[in-house]
Amino acid sequence: MHILVTGGLGFVGRATIPLLVERGHSVSVLDQAAGPGPSLPDAELIVGDVRDQDVCMSALAGVDAVLHCAAIHHAHTVSRDPVDVIGVNIGGTINMLTSAQRQGISRFVFLSTAKVYGEPAGLPSGEEDMPRPIESYGLSKALAETYCERFGLDSIVLRPFSVYGPGQDLSTGYVGMTLKATPENGNPLVLPGKSSFVRDFIYIDDMARICAEALEVDSPKHRLLNAGSGMPHTLAQLVEIASGLVGRELPVEYREPHAGTITRTHADTRQLSSTLGFDSFTSLRQGMESTIAWFLDSPGRGEVDR
């Protein structure tokens, strides 16, 4: 297949592209490419904005399937520029869906977020649970999901939980905050929330495999799939694992979380298993071992360009 990955210079896109090429697909990437970024030796880079309908139509010419990752997700950007968030996360998705429909493309994989669940009434969160987003990013993705359903394409909506691993952006997420404290340079570990907060962490290689399988699998029109490990951990457990891997205790200070911070996440992965046959996940200890090694060995301590 010829697959277009939007936002392909982002974390999930960068990890998925080599896997798609390995599986024999040709890949094009549509990204704004603002500033320097990682090279894509195995993919064609199309510089453009999903808010531009003409750009979307042109990028989809000759394409068989779409992995739509393009989104604004950083918390500070979401709160500062809500109009841009609506334009990219909702308007950009509508543009891509419209263009895919006009170009006769049926397979459309949309990268949503587990934040659509908001603060869950019960755990684990299942795809049949009513979305109750409590912040702007989750709301924008929940609205975009409804358009994926209404366009009638053979669409799969993936709801990633806490994706982490080598190549991640260190400016967000509990794993990123923990990584910054692993070198012996006195960086304090300050986590917003409580030690009892729960996160379903999913390793980036597992997330990439889920994306690839979603693009290839035969399935009925429109499916919602949680993309989590189904193995939740408390923040205290995350810090304990990181401490064990670096061979010293990481003192941690917990602070009042930002408004809209979700206290617990846990994916029900039964639909993921039955639809994609995916039921083998990297443990948090294994994933953190690779992630810490990448971080400590990276020039600039793993700071990424995007």
Backbone as CSV, one residue per row, in Angstrom:
resi,resn,N_x,N_y,N_z,CA_x,CA_y,CA_z,C_x,C_y,C_z
1,MET,0.829,-1.200,0.000,0.000,0.000,0.000,0.864,1.250,0.000
2,HIS,0.298,2.317,-0.520,0.913,3.637,-0.377,0.166,4.334,0.758
3,ILE,0.873,4.652,1.827,0.261,5.188,3.046,0.729,6.615,3.266
4,LEU,-0.212,7.498,3.551,0.121,8.871,3.941,0.034,8.978,5.453
5,VAL,1.095,9.470,6.080,1.118,9.705,7.522,1.131,11.212,7.740
6,THR,0.060,11.754,8.291,0.052,13.178,8.616,0.701,13.371,9.983
7,GLY,1.384,14.517,10.157,2.111,14.714,11.406,3.191,13.675,11.592
8,GLY,3.787,13.237,10.481,4.723,12.125,10.519,6.056,12.439,11.160
9,LEU,6.332,13.719,11.433,7.560,14.068,12.145,7.360,14.065,13.657
10,GLY,6.134,13.766,14.098,5.856,13.653,15.524,6.296,12.305,16.065
11,PHE,6.108,12.110,17.348,6.623,10.950,18.067,6.098,9.632,17.500
12,VAL,4.788,9.487,17.408,4.204,8.227,16.942,4.481,8.023,15.459
13,GLY,4.363,9.079,14.661,4.608,8.952,13.231,6.027,8.507,12.929
14,ARG,7.012,9.129,13.589,8.416,8.792,13.359,8.693,7.325,13.683
15,ALA,8.028,6.818,14.701,8.254,5.426,15.102,7.546,4.442,14.171
16,THR,6.431,4.860,13.585,5.621,3.956,12.761,6.145,3.850,11.337
17,ILE,6.698,4.923,10.808,7.124,4.939,9.403,8.131,3.836,9.077
18,PRO,9.215,3.660,9.853,10.153,2.572,9.517,9.495,1.194,9.543
19,LEU,8.550,0.990,10.431,7.852,-0.291,10.509,7.004,-0.517,9.267
20,LEU,6.337,0.533,8.793,5.527,0.411,7.576,6.404,0.086,6.373
21,VAL,7.554,0.742,6.286,8.481,0.472,5.183,8.995,-0.962,5.267
22,GLU,9.305,-1.404,6.487,9.772,-2.777,6.695,8.733,-3.790,6.237
23,ARG,7.465,-3.428,6.375,6.374,-4.326,5.976,6.061,-4.232,4.485
24,GLY,6.818,-3.445,3.758,6.666,-3.407,2.313,5.800,-2.291,1.776
25,HIS,5.400,-1.340,2.618,4.572,-0.234,2.160,5.440,0.940,1.710
26,SER,4.923,1.754,0.807,5.548,3.035,0.494,4.856,4.097,1.341
27,VAL,5.609,5.087,1.792,5.092,6.050,2.763,5.376,7.479,2.310
28,SER,4.349,8.310,2.411,4.493,9.750,2.272,4.128,10.392,3.598
29,VAL,4.735,11.536,3.879,4.499,12.237,5.137,4.027,13.649,4.834
30,LEU,2.929,14.037,5.442,2.453,15.421,5.371,2.671,16.060,6.728
31,ASP,3.500,17.102,6.771,3.827,17.739,8.042,4.183,19.194,7.767
32,GLN,3.919,20.049,8.742,4.305,21.449,8.601,5.823,21.607,8.578
33,ALA,6.533,20.652,9.183,8.000,20.643,9.186,8.562,21.981,9.622
34,ALA,8.031,22.510,10.715,8.500,23.800,11.229,9.846,23.619,11.900
35,GLY,10.894,24.201,11.323,12.224,24.083,11.907,12.865,22.754,11.573
36,PRO,14.097,22.517,12.048,14.801,21.270,11.745,14.136,20.089,12.417
37,GLY,14.183,18.966,11.770,13.592,17.762,12.339,14.348,16.542,11.871
38,PRO,13.951,15.369,12.325,14.647,14.150,11.931,14.461,13.857,10.456
39,SER,15.473,13.261,9.827,15.368,12.922,8.415,14.457,11.720,8.238
40,LEU,13.877,11.609,7.052,12.997,10.501,6.726,13.519,9.851,5.447
41,PRO,14.585,9.050,5.555,15.211,8.495,4.347,14.313,7.558,3.567
42,ASP,13.315,6.972,4.218,12.465,5.986,3.555,11.077,6.519,3.223
43,ALA,10.882,7.816,3.323,9.560,8.382,3.073,9.685,9.717,2.358
44,GLU,8.681,10.028,1.561,8.612,11.318,0.882,7.987,12.335,1.832
45,LEU,8.639,13.469,2.029,8.113,14.514,2.898,7.398,15.572,2.081
46,ILE,6.139,15.796,2.412,5.340,16.852,1.812,5.134,17.922,2.873
47,VAL,5.633,19.099,2.632,5.495,20.187,3.601,4.163,20.882,3.360
48,GLY,3.308,20.858,4.366,1.996,21.472,4.218,1.196,21.382,5.489
49,ASP,0.041,22.038,5.489,-0.801,22.178,6.665,-2.138,21.498,6.411
50,VAL,-2.575,20.662,7.356,-3.855,19.958,7.185,-5.042,20.909,7.206
51,ARG,-4.823,22.151,7.602,-5.907,23.131,7.559,-6.167,23.634,6.144
52,ASP,-5.294,23.282,5.209,-5.417,23.688,3.815,-6.012,22.529,3.018
53,GLN,-7.256,22.675,2.561,-7.946,21.598,1.854,-7.207,21.193,0.582
54,ASP,-6.669,22.163,-0.150,-5.947,21.843,-1.386,-4.706,21.010,-1.096
55,VAL,-4.011,21.330,-0.014,-2.832,20.557,0.376,-3.226,19.110,0.678
56,CYS,-4.316,18.931,1.390,-4.781,17.582,1.735,-5.123,16.779,0.481
57,MET,-5.837,17.402,-0.439,-6.209,16.714,-1.673,-4.979,16.295,-2.457
58,SER,-4.024,17.199,-2.579,-2.813,16.901,-3.337,-2.002,15.789,-2.677
59,ALA,-1.877,15.838,-1.359,-1.082,14.844,-0.634,-1.681,13.451,-0.735
60,LEU,-2.993,13.368,-0.923,-3.678,12.075,-0.949,-3.766,11.460,-2.341
61,ALA,-3.271,12.152,-3.345,-3.304,11.600,-4.701,-2.474,10.314,-4.766
62,GLY,-3.092,9.238,-5.211,-2.394,7.968,-5.346,-2.193,7.208,-4.051
63,VAL,-2.832,7.645,-2.985,-2.682,7.020,-1.667,-3.756,5.956,-1.452
64,ASP,-3.388,4.885,-0.746,-4.337,3.804,-0.452,-4.914,3.873,0.953
65,ALA,-4.147,4.440,1.905,-4.592,4.472,3.301,-3.944,5.658,4.004
66,VAL,-4.579,6.101,5.089,-4.130,7.287,5.823,-3.944,6.942,7.298
67,LEU,-2.823,7.397,7.854,-2.627,7.410,9.307,-2.588,8.884,9.701
68,HIS,-3.654,9.362,10.319,-3.802,10.792,10.604,-3.371,11.069,12.043
69,CYS,-2.106,11.538,12.182,-1.551,11.840,13.498,-1.477,13.335,13.774
70,ALA,-1.593,14.165,12.752,-1.387,15.604,12.910,-2.344,16.181,13.942
71,ALA,-1.794,16.889,14.922,-2.615,17.468,15.985,-1.784,18.428,16.811
72,ILE,-2.460,19.346,17.468,-1.851,20.158,18.517,-2.217,19.508,19.844
73,HIS,-1.200,19.134,20.617,-1.495,18.396,21.851,-0.792,18.940,23.080
74,HIS,0.258,19.751,22.926,0.955,20.272,24.096,0.007,21.118,24.940
75,ALA,0.012,20.885,26.234,-0.955,21.531,27.125,-0.867,23.049,27.059
76,HIS,0.362,23.606,27.020,0.481,25.053,27.022,-0.036,25.650,25.716
77,THR,0.151,24.939,24.597,-0.353,25.423,23.316,-1.868,25.321,23.258
78,VAL,-2.396,24.228,23.781,-3.849,24.025,23.794,-4.535,25.133,24.568
79,SER,-3.972,25.498,25.727,-4.608,26.532,26.556,-4.393,27.923,25.984
80,ARG,-3.250,28.126,25.284,-2.927,29.455,24.769,-3.615,29.754,23.440
81,ASP,-3.760,28.739,22.591,-4.265,28.953,21.236,-5.430,28.012,20.929
82,PRO,-6.562,28.175,21.627,-7.683,27.250,21.402,-8.228,27.295,19.978
83,VAL,-8.147,28.446,19.318,-8.645,28.540,17.945,-7.788,27.685,17.018
84,ASP,-6.462,27.719,17.211,-5.580,26.877,16.410,-5.847,25.404,16.679
85,VAL,-6.133,25.063,17.927,-6.437,23.674,18.278,-7.671,23.193,17.530
86,ILE,-8.704,24.019,17.504,-9.922,23.669,16.769,-9.604,23.523,15.281
87,GLY,-8.795,24.465,14.748,-8.479,24.435,13.334,-7.718,23.194,12.914
88,VAL,-6.754,22.775,13.726,-5.933,21.612,13.373,-6.624,20.311,13.761
89,ASN,-7.010,20.196,15.016,-7.509,18.919,15.525,-8.881,18.543,14.982
90,ILE,-9.717,19.536,14.754,-11.058,19.254,14.220,-11.119,19.594,12.728
91,GLY,-10.797,20.847,12.387,-10.855,21.249,10.986,-9.916,20.453,10.106
92,GLY,-8.695,20.203,10.591,-7.738,19.420,9.810,-8.212,17.997,9.589
93,THR,-8.853,17.418,10.613,-9.386,16.063,10.468,-10.513,16.030,9.454
94,ILE,-11.387,17.014,9.488,-12.478,17.091,8.508,-11.916,17.234,7.098
95,ASN,-10.889,18.066,6.941,-10.258,18.221,5.624,-9.698,16.897,5.120
96,MET,-9.038,16.161,6.005,-8.454,14.887,5.596,-9.538,13.863,5.257
97,LEU,-10.595,13.831,6.041,-11.701,12.907,5.767,-12.378,13.250,4.447
98,THR,-12.625,14.527,4.233,-13.262,14.968,2.984,-12.395,14.612,1.788
99,SER,-11.101,14.881,1.904,-10.176,14.598,0.809,-10.067,13.099,0.550
100,ALA,-10.004,12.311,1.621,-9.928,10.862,1.460,-11.171,10.331,0.754
101,GLN,-12.311,10.859,1.129,-13.563,10.436,0.500,-13.562,10.782,-0.991
102,ARG,-13.129,11.983,-1.322,-13.104,12.415,-2.724,-12.084,11.640,-3.541
103,GLN,-10.999,11.214,-2.897,-9.960,10.469,-3.607,-10.236,8.964,-3.629
104,GLY,-11.364,8.555,-3.025,-11.731,7.140,-3.044,-10.913,6.273,-2.105
105,ILE,-10.385,6.882,-1.039,-9.586,6.139,-0.055,-10.506,5.665,1.062
106,SER,-10.490,4.380,1.349,-11.417,3.868,2.361,-10.768,3.735,3.737
107,ARG,-9.513,3.268,3.829,-8.901,3.011,5.134,-8.330,4.304,5.724
108,PHE,-8.884,4.687,6.854,-8.502,5.930,7.520,-8.302,5.619,8.994
109,VAL,-7.058,5.696,9.460,-6.744,5.443,10.874,-6.487,6.784,11.543
110,PHE,-7.267,7.070,12.556,-7.204,8.366,13.240,-6.626,8.190,14.630
111,LEU,-5.590,8.973,14.932,-4.973,8.931,16.253,-5.698,9.909,17.162
112,SER,-6.530,9.376,18.047,-7.280,10.189,18.997,-6.499,10.227,20.314
113,THR,-7.158,10.081,21.432,-6.506,10.094,22.738,-7.410,9.460,23.780
114,ALA,-6.799,8.855,24.788,-7.561,8.328,25.922,-8.151,9.450,26.760
115,LYS,-7.705,10.683,26.518,-8.242,11.807,27.280,-9.713,12.071,26.962
116,VAL,-10.240,11.426,25.935,-11.675,11.570,25.671,-12.493,10.991,26.815
117,TYR,-11.914,10.061,27.587,-12.646,9.461,28.702,-12.755,10.413,29.895
118,GLY,-11.873,11.419,29.944,-11.864,12.306,31.092,-11.520,11.540,32.361
119,GLU,-12.128,11.956,33.462,-11.959,11.247,34.736,-12.927,10.070,34.736
120,PRO,-12.442,8.833,34.571,-13.348,7.698,34.371,-14.176,7.383,35.604
121,ALA,-15.422,6.997,35.354,-16.300,6.599,36.451,-15.880,5.250,37.013
122,GLY,-15.319,4.414,36.166,-14.831,3.099,36.588,-13.679,2.675,35.712
123,LEU,-12.948,1.673,36.158,-11.797,1.180,35.414,-11.918,-0.317,35.201
124,PRO,-11.373,-0.849,34.098,-10.709,-0.129,33.024,-11.696,0.581,32.113
125,SER,-11.223,1.562,31.359,-12.070,2.294,30.422,-12.259,1.461,29.160
126,GLY,-13.518,1.261,28.777,-13.835,0.517,27.564,-14.354,1.428,26.472
127,GLU,-14.240,0.995,25.244,-14.642,1.822,24.109,-16.120,2.190,24.135
128,GLU,-16.912,1.401,24.845,-18.343,1.699,24.928,-18.655,2.766,25.974
129,ASP,-17.683,3.153,26.784,-17.896,4.180,27.804,-18.157,5.531,27.151
130,MET,-19.038,6.304,27.762,-19.360,7.616,27.226,-18.179,8.567,27.361
131,PRO,-17.737,9.213,26.267,-16.666,10.205,26.383,-17.080,11.348,27.309
132,ARG,-16.157,11.725,28.206,-16.429,12.829,29.132,-15.154,13.665,29.296
133,PRO,-14.643,14.236,28.200,-13.380,14.980,28.296,-13.508,16.177,29.222
134,ILE,-12.418,16.452,29.960,-12.456,17.551,30.929,-11.471,18.653,30.570
135,GLU,-10.804,18.525,29.400,-9.920,19.594,28.962,-10.012,19.699,27.437
136,SER,-9.447,20.783,26.893,-9.686,21.152,25.499,-9.141,20.135,24.505
137,TYR,-7.988,19.560,24.780,-7.414,18.594,23.850,-8.316,17.375,23.715
138,GLY,-8.744,16.818,24.838,-9.636,15.670,24.802,-10.949,15.994,24.118
139,LEU,-11.464,17.198,24.350,-12.715,17.613,23.710,-12.541,17.695,22.199
140,SER,-11.437,18.277,21.748,-11.216,18.408,20.303,-11.118,17.039,19.639
141,LYS,-10.478,16.091,20.304,-10.355,14.752,19.741,-11.695,14.010,19.755
142,ALA,-12.476,14.212,20.803,-13.794,13.569,20.864,-14.682,14.044,19.719
143,LEU,-14.639,15.345,19.428,-15.423,15.876,18.317,-14.912,15.341,16.983
144,ALA,-13.592,15.266,16.836,-13.021,14.734,15.597,-13.414,13.274,15.395
145,GLU,-13.506,12.513,16.488,-13.932,11.116,16.380,-15.315,11.002,15.756
146,THR,-16.222,11.895,16.119,-17.591,11.818,15.591,-17.602,12.011,14.078
147,TYR,-16.705,12.852,13.570,-16.638,13.046,12.125,-16.092,11.800,11.429
148,CYS,-15.165,11.105,12.069,-14.656,9.861,11.494,-15.795,8.865,11.288
149,GLU,-16.705,8.821,12.217,-17.844,7.916,12.104,-18.817,8.374,11.029
150,ARG,-19.072,9.669,10.956,-20.106,10.184,10.062,-19.717,10.139,8.592
151,PHE,-18.418,10.109,8.282,-18.014,10.100,6.881,-18.181,8.738,6.228
152,GLY,-18.400,7.710,7.032,-18.695,6.399,6.473,-17.523,5.675,5.846
153,LEU,-16.296,6.106,6.143,-15.135,5.409,5.628,-14.846,4.170,6.467
154,ASP,-13.946,3.340,5.981,-13.478,2.193,6.759,-12.437,2.728,7.745
155,SER,-12.925,3.334,8.808,-12.044,4.064,9.722,-11.831,3.296,11.022
156,ILE,-10.631,3.445,11.545,-10.309,2.923,12.868,-9.786,4.081,13.701
157,VAL,-10.431,4.323,14.820,-10.012,5.372,15.754,-9.218,4.714,16.869
158,LEU,-7.961,5.131,17.017,-7.108,4.624,18.089,-7.070,5.646,19.211
159,ARG,-7.227,5.178,20.434,-7.181,6.047,21.605,-5.932,5.722,22.425
160,PRO,-4.790,6.349,22.090,-3.557,6.078,22.834,-3.664,6.538,24.283
161,PHE,-3.079,5.755,25.168,-2.982,6.150,26.566,-1.634,6.861,26.732
162,SER,-0.837,6.592,27.725,0.397,7.351,27.966,1.547,6.722,27.202
163,VAL,1.799,7.226,25.981,2.833,6.678,25.122,4.192,7.260,25.538
164,TYR,5.185,6.400,25.643,6.519,6.839,26.057,7.555,6.015,25.320
165,GLY,8.815,6.450,25.372,9.893,5.659,24.808,10.946,6.529,24.163
166,PRO,11.993,5.919,23.626,13.058,6.665,22.966,12.508,7.584,21.883
167,GLY,13.006,8.817,21.874,12.552,9.797,20.893,11.411,10.661,21.375
168,GLN,10.936,10.443,22.595,9.788,11.207,23.062,10.166,12.642,23.395
169,ASP,9.151,13.491,23.401,9.295,14.878,23.818,9.335,14.894,25.343
170,LEU,10.353,15.534,25.890,10.514,15.539,27.343,9.737,16.647,28.040
171,SER,9.075,17.488,27.268,8.401,18.635,27.870,7.040,18.285,28.450
172,THR,6.533,17.087,28.161,5.235,16.692,28.690,5.295,15.252,29.178
173,GLY,4.382,14.910,30.064,4.237,13.525,30.481,5.089,13.154,31.681
174,TYR,4.581,12.205,32.455,5.266,11.787,33.676,6.585,11.088,33.384
175,VAL,6.674,10.329,32.301,7.940,9.674,31.984,8.987,10.725,31.619
176,GLY,8.607,11.721,30.831,9.548,12.782,30.477,10.079,13.503,31.704
177,MET,9.204,13.820,32.641,9.624,14.480,33.873,10.584,13.594,34.664
178,THR,10.313,12.289,34.673,11.165,11.357,35.417,12.538,11.229,34.763
179,LEU,12.557,11.199,33.434,13.833,11.072,32.725,14.783,12.206,33.071
180,LYS,14.272,13.407,33.174,15.122,14.564,33.436,15.828,14.471,34.786
181,ALA,15.303,13.658,35.685,15.905,13.527,37.018,16.867,12.353,37.116
182,THR,17.013,11.559,36.036,17.849,10.361,36.137,19.357,10.645,36.120
183,PRO,19.850,11.670,35.391,21.294,11.944,35.493,21.649,12.439,36.897
184,GLU,22.869,12.200,37.308,23.303,12.642,38.640,23.792,14.086,38.580
185,ASN,22.872,14.969,38.238,23.224,16.388,38.128,22.381,17.270,39.035
186,GLY,21.671,16.634,39.942,20.907,17.397,40.914,19.549,17.859,40.452
187,ASN,19.133,17.458,39.238,17.804,17.847,38.793,16.744,17.230,39.702
188,PRO,15.870,18.044,40.293,14.856,17.479,41.183,13.755,16.799,40.372
189,LEU,13.138,15.798,40.957,11.992,15.142,40.345,10.733,15.708,40.985
190,VAL,10.027,16.517,40.231,8.799,17.143,40.708,7.667,16.678,39.807
191,LEU,6.695,15.997,40.377,5.575,15.467,39.613,4.280,16.120,40.068
192,PRO,3.503,16.666,39.120,2.207,17.218,39.492,1.209,16.091,39.754
193,GLY,0.655,16.079,40.944,-0.293,15.023,41.283,0.055,14.361,42.594
194,LYS,-0.295,13.099,42.707,-0.041,12.330,43.916,0.606,11.014,43.542
195,SER,1.278,10.405,44.510,1.942,9.127,44.260,0.951,8.044,43.856
196,SER,-0.316,8.217,44.234,-1.344,7.213,43.942,-1.983,7.392,42.574
197,PHE,-1.659,8.480,41.848,-2.196,8.654,40.500,-1.796,7.451,39.650
198,VAL,-2.695,7.039,38.768,-2.489,5.828,37.971,-2.423,6.186,36.487
199,ARG,-1.457,5.583,35.784,-1.347,5.758,34.350,-1.152,4.407,33.664
200,ASP,-1.789,4.271,32.501,-1.585,3.118,31.640,-0.523,3.518,30.625
201,PHE,0.727,3.120,30.884,1.841,3.476,30.015,1.970,2.450,28.892
202,ILE,2.140,2.942,27.651,2.353,2.046,26.521,3.617,2.452,25.784
203,TYR,4.475,1.491,25.554,5.784,1.726,24.943,5.619,2.074,23.467
204,ILE,6.472,2.942,22.952,6.328,3.470,21.600,6.371,2.380,20.535
205,ASP,7.208,1.342,20.716,7.252,0.275,19.722,5.919,-0.466,19.645
206,ASP,5.266,-0.646,20.778,3.950,-1.271,20.790,2.926,-0.380,20.094
207,MET,3.015,0.937,20.338,2.091,1.871,19.703,2.268,1.862,18.191
208,ALA,3.514,1.805,17.736,3.783,1.768,16.296,3.206,0.504,15.666
209,ARG,3.343,-0.617,16.347,2.795,-1.875,15.822,1.282,-1.828,15.751
210,ILE,0.658,-1.197,16.731,-0.799,-1.054,16.707,-1.224,-0.229,15.497
211,CYS,-0.514,0.865,15.231,-0.838,1.705,14.073,-0.703,0.913,12.778
212,ALA,0.378,0.161,12.653,0.598,-0.622,11.436,-0.482,-1.681,11.255
213,GLU,-0.825,-2.373,12.333,-1.862,-3.397,12.253,-3.212,-2.785,11.897
214,ALA,-3.511,-1.605,12.423,-4.785,-0.948,12.129,-4.884,-0.573,10.656
215,LEU,-3.762,-0.234,10.042,-3.763,0.105,8.621,-3.957,-1.126,7.744
216,GLU,-3.561,-2.288,8.226,-3.550,-3.499,7.405,-4.739,-4.423,7.641
217,VAL,-5.361,-4.367,8.812,-6.349,-5.373,9.180,-7.651,-5.201,8.407
218,ASP,-8.302,-6.310,8.118,-9.657,-6.266,7.565,-10.614,-6.069,8.727
219,SER,-11.505,-5.085,8.597,-12.429,-4.831,9.704,-13.692,-4.181,9.183
220,PRO,-14.795,-4.287,9.949,-16.018,-3.575,9.570,-15.781,-2.074,9.574
221,LYS,-16.687,-1.343,8.944,-16.552,0.105,8.902,-16.617,0.694,10.304
222,HIS,-15.663,1.518,10.612,-15.539,2.311,11.834,-15.431,1.461,13.100
223,ARG,-14.278,1.510,13.697,-14.035,0.850,14.967,-13.316,1.807,15.901
224,LEU,-13.634,1.724,17.180,-12.918,2.447,18.232,-12.052,1.440,18.970
225,LEU,-10.773,1.756,19.128,-9.864,0.828,19.809,-8.992,1.579,20.808
226,ASN,-9.011,1.124,22.043,-8.045,1.625,23.027,-6.645,1.175,22.625
227,ALA,-5.690,2.092,22.722,-4.287,1.751,22.476,-3.527,1.952,23.780
228,GLY,-3.702,1.007,24.672,-3.018,1.014,25.957,-2.476,-0.365,26.224
229,SER,-1.716,-0.494,27.286,-1.131,-1.790,27.618,-2.062,-2.647,28.469
230,GLY,-3.008,-1.997,29.136,-3.852,-2.722,30.075,-3.134,-3.058,31.365
231,MET,-1.932,-2.454,31.565,-1.117,-2.726,32.760,-0.846,-1.404,33.477
232,PRO,-1.793,-0.917,34.276,-1.622,0.390,34.909,-0.594,0.375,36.027
233,HIS,0.054,1.517,36.229,1.024,1.694,37.312,0.767,3.025,38.000
234,THR,1.031,3.058,39.294,0.963,4.330,40.011,2.231,5.129,39.718
235,LEU,2.185,6.422,40.011,3.385,7.244,39.850,4.484,6.775,40.796
236,ALA,4.095,6.312,41.962,5.089,5.775,42.905,5.814,4.578,42.297
237,GLN,5.095,3.734,41.590,5.715,2.572,40.954,6.629,2.999,39.810
238,LEU,6.220,4.021,39.054,7.076,4.540,37.988,8.406,5.021,38.545
239,VAL,8.351,5.787,39.624,9.575,6.311,40.231,10.421,5.170,40.796
240,GLU,9.781,4.182,41.381,10.512,3.035,41.938,11.250,2.281,40.832
241,ILE,10.599,2.073,39.694,11.231,1.370,38.574,12.416,2.173,38.046
242,ALA,12.210,3.487,37.861,13.298,4.338,37.366,14.470,4.343,38.340
243,SER,14.184,4.403,39.633,15.244,4.396,40.644,16.052,3.111,40.578
244,GLY,15.352,1.988,40.420,16.046,0.706,40.335,16.931,0.614,39.106
245,LEU,16.495,1.202,37.999,17.262,1.119,36.759,18.506,2.005,36.771
246,VAL,18.444,3.134,37.494,19.627,4.006,37.556,20.491,3.694,38.771
247,GLY,20.021,2.810,39.639,20.828,2.362,40.764,20.887,3.320,41.936
248,ARG,19.941,4.218,42.039,19.887,5.113,43.191,18.456,5.632,43.333
249,GLU,18.132,6.016,44.535,16.786,6.512,44.794,16.607,7.892,44.177
250,LEU,15.489,8.079,43.510,15.139,9.380,42.960,14.138,10.038,43.905
251,PRO,14.585,10.971,44.740,13.644,11.661,45.620,12.624,12.408,44.779
252,VAL,11.387,12.336,45.171,10.325,12.948,44.378,9.480,13.874,45.236
253,GLU,9.085,14.969,44.667,8.171,15.912,45.311,6.902,15.985,44.473
254,TYR,5.772,15.786,45.123,4.492,15.863,44.425,3.867,17.231,44.676
255,ARG,3.390,17.834,43.605,2.783,19.160,43.698,1.362,19.138,43.169
256,GLU,0.639,20.197,43.465,-0.745,20.318,43.010,-0.788,20.230,41.489
257,PRO,-1.598,19.346,40.938,-1.633,19.203,39.477,-2.363,20.362,38.810
258,HIS,-2.126,20.506,37.515,-2.818,21.527,36.750,-4.291,21.165,36.621
259,ALA,-5.118,22.180,36.394,-6.540,21.936,36.161,-6.697,21.024,34.944
260,GLY,-7.590,20.077,35.039,-7.814,19.153,33.938,-6.930,17.918,33.967
261,THR,-6.074,17.793,34.994,-5.234,16.598,35.110,-6.089,15.413,35.539
262,ILE,-6.006,14.334,34.788,-6.770,13.125,35.086,-6.004,12.299,36.112
263,THR,-6.693,11.769,37.098,-6.009,11.086,38.189,-5.710,9.619,37.894
264,ARG,-6.458,8.994,36.978,-6.235,7.565,36.746,-6.662,7.166,35.338
265,THR,-5.862,6.336,34.712,-6.196,5.781,33.407,-5.842,4.301,33.392
266,HIS,-6.645,3.539,32.684,-6.435,2.093,32.573,-7.254,1.623,31.382
267,ALA,-6.585,1.093,30.376,-7.258,0.683,29.143,-7.807,-0.728,29.229
268,ASP,-9.047,-0.892,28.801,-9.585,-2.211,28.524,-9.086,-2.572,27.123
269,THR,-8.285,-3.611,26.993,-7.648,-3.942,25.715,-8.305,-5.122,24.991
270,ARG,-9.498,-5.517,25.422,-10.136,-6.677,24.796,-10.479,-6.430,23.332
271,GLN,-10.978,-5.227,23.015,-11.307,-4.916,21.621,-10.041,-4.874,20.771
272,LEU,-8.978,-4.333,21.323,-7.698,-4.282,20.619,-7.224,-5.695,20.283
273,SER,-7.347,-6.577,21.244,-6.914,-7.952,21.044,-7.770,-8.671,20.004
274,SER,-9.087,-8.493,20.095,-9.981,-9.219,19.186,-9.929,-8.665,17.770
275,THR,-9.696,-7.365,17.608,-9.689,-6.753,16.278,-8.340,-6.889,15.591
276,LEU,-7.262,-6.640,16.330,-5.923,-6.650,15.734,-5.098,-7.867,16.135
277,GLY,-5.622,-8.691,17.058,-4.844,-9.819,17.545,-3.637,-9.382,18.349
278,PHE,-3.748,-8.204,18.954,-2.605,-7.614,19.665,-2.790,-7.822,21.160
279,ASP,-1.958,-8.660,21.757,-2.101,-8.912,23.195,-0.758,-9.106,23.890
280,SER,0.336,-8.670,23.259,1.663,-8.777,23.864,2.269,-7.387,23.967
281,PHE,2.539,-6.952,25.194,3.008,-5.592,25.421,4.346,-5.590,26.148
282,THR,5.125,-4.547,25.895,6.381,-4.343,26.590,6.096,-3.921,28.025
283,SER,6.740,-4.564,28.987,6.518,-4.185,30.384,7.085,-2.793,30.631
284,LEU,6.587,-2.123,31.654,7.077,-0.788,31.972,8.565,-0.837,32.329
285,ARG,8.988,-1.860,33.014,10.406,-1.971,33.378,11.269,-2.099,32.118
286,GLN,10.869,-2.953,31.187,11.641,-3.122,29.950,11.657,-1.823,29.142
287,GLY,10.492,-1.200,29.021,10.403,0.026,28.244,11.197,1.153,28.856
288,MET,11.144,1.274,30.182,11.898,2.330,30.859,13.398,2.086,30.762
289,GLU,13.811,0.839,30.770,15.238,0.542,30.636,15.768,1.076,29.301
290,SER,15.028,0.814,28.211,15.438,1.309,26.897,15.345,2.824,26.818
291,THR,14.317,3.389,27.429,14.099,4.830,27.347,15.164,5.597,28.131
292,ILE,15.503,5.111,29.306,16.541,5.765,30.111,17.893,5.672,29.406
293,ALA,18.185,4.497,28.809,19.450,4.344,28.084,19.527,5.322,26.918
294,TRP,18.426,5.464,26.180,18.384,6.441,25.073,18.622,7.849,25.591
295,PHE,17.947,8.190,26.676,18.043,9.545,27.215,19.463,9.864,27.670
296,LEU,20.085,8.956,28.402,21.421,9.209,28.939,22.488,9.232,27.841
297,ASP,22.211,8.531,26.729,23.186,8.474,25.640,22.972,9.540,24.577
298,SER,21.856,10.290,24.667,21.511,11.230,23.607,22.223,12.562,23.785
299,PRO,22.753,13.130,22.688,23.264,14.505,22.754,22.142,15.437,23.167
300,GLY,22.407,16.353,24.067,21.353,17.255,24.525,20.367,16.585,25.453
301,ARG,20.781,15.381,25.967,19.926,14.662,26.912,18.525,14.421,26.364
302,GLY,18.422,14.035,25.088,17.151,13.609,24.544,16.179,14.697,24.211
303,GLU,16.623,15.972,24.279,15.716,17.044,23.902,15.441,16.950,22.411
304,VAL,14.174,16.936,22.032,13.819,16.769,20.626,13.502,18.118,20.009
305,ASP,13.479,18.131,18.679,13.292,19.380,17.958,11.831,19.803,17.913
306,ARG,10.926,18.881,18.184,9.510,19.219,18.052,8.834,19.071,19.394
